[in-house]
Amino acid sequence: MSGSSSGGSSPPTAQPCRDLEILTTLNSPDPQVLKKLKANDCLTVKAHAVGKQKVLAAFHGNDVAGAITDAMASRFLECLAKGSKYKATVISIKGGRCDVSIDHGSCE
């Protein structure tokens, strides 16, 4: 008899908040903010209200540099809600594209 069992394995454990890190490209970057940035600049990663939704965004001071829509964004939002802090380090800026590395920590 063949088939699969509905029991047995459990879903993978969520990665600890402290260990989250990704390389990604900012979505809908603000051209005015990008003009102020250079490689190795530190951006603060926070939840940002857009209508009734919260999205993950990278901030340069009080200005939104761009949205973070990586598949891990929801996990980062969960961790932010629990008090974790994240920073995005600018890897490169080419035209309107801004690549960042996001990991645990703050810009201070």
LINRA-V797166 format. One record per pair of residues at least 24 apart in sequence whose ideal C-beta (glycine too) atoms are under 10 Angstrom apart, sorted by the first residue. I is the first residue (numbers start at 1). GAP is how many residues later the second one is. Records with the same first field share a line. If there is no record, write none. Layout:
I=GAP / GAP
This chain:
14=61 / 64 / 65
15=57 / 60 / 64
16=63 / 68 / 88
17=58 / 59 / 61 / 62 / 63 / 65 / 66 / 67 / 68 / 69 / 87
18=61 / 66 / 85 / 86 / 87
19=84 / 85
20=52 / 55 / 56 / 58 / 59 / 64 / 66 / 82 / 83 / 84
21=51 / 55 / 65 / 80 / 81 / 82 / 83 / 84
22=46 / 48 / 49 / 50 / 51 / 53 / 54 / 64 / 66 / 78 / 79 / 80 / 81
23=47 / 66 / 68 / 76 / 77 / 78 / 79 / 80
24=32 / 34 / 42 / 44 / 45 / 46 / 47 / 48 / 49 / 64 / 67 / 74 / 75 / 76 / 77 / 78
25=41 / 43 / 44 / 45 / 66 / 67 / 72 / 73 / 74 / 75
26=31 / 32 / 38 / 39 / 40 / 41 / 42 / 43 / 62 / 64 / 67 / 70 / 71 / 72 / 73 / 74
27=28 / 29 / 30 / 39 / 40 / 41 / 42 / 43 / 46 / 71
28=27 / 29 / 36 / 37 / 38 / 39 / 41 / 68
29=29 / 35 / 36 / 37 / 38 / 64 / 66 / 67 / 68 / 69
30=30 / 33 / 34 / 35 / 36 / 37 / 66 / 68
31=64 / 65
32=31 / 33
33=25 / 26 / 27 / 28 / 30 / 31 / 32 / 33 / 65
34=26 / 31 / 32 / 56 / 59 / 61 / 62 / 63 / 64
35=58
36=24 / 25 / 27 / 29
37=28 / 53 / 56 / 61 / 63
38=52 / 54 / 55
39=50 / 51 / 52 / 53 / 54 / 60
40=49 / 50 / 51
41=24 / 47 / 48 / 49 / 52 / 57 / 59 / 66
42=45 / 46 / 47 / 48 / 58 / 63 / 64 / 65 / 66
43=25 / 43 / 44 / 45 / 46 / 47 / 55 / 57 / 59 / 64
44=41 / 42 / 43 / 44 / 62 / 63 / 64
45=28 / 31 / 32 / 35 / 39 / 40 / 41 / 42 / 43 / 55 / 57 / 58 / 59 / 60 / 61 / 62
46=30 / 31 / 34 / 39 / 40
47=26 / 29 / 30 / 33 / 34
54=26 / 27
56=24 / 30 / 32 / 46
57=31
58=28 / 29 / 30 / 31 / 32 / 40 / 42 / 44
59=29 / 48
60=28 / 30 / 47
61=46
65=25 / 33 / 35
66=30 / 31 / 32 / 34
68=32 / 34
70=32
72=30
73=29
76=26 / 28
79=25
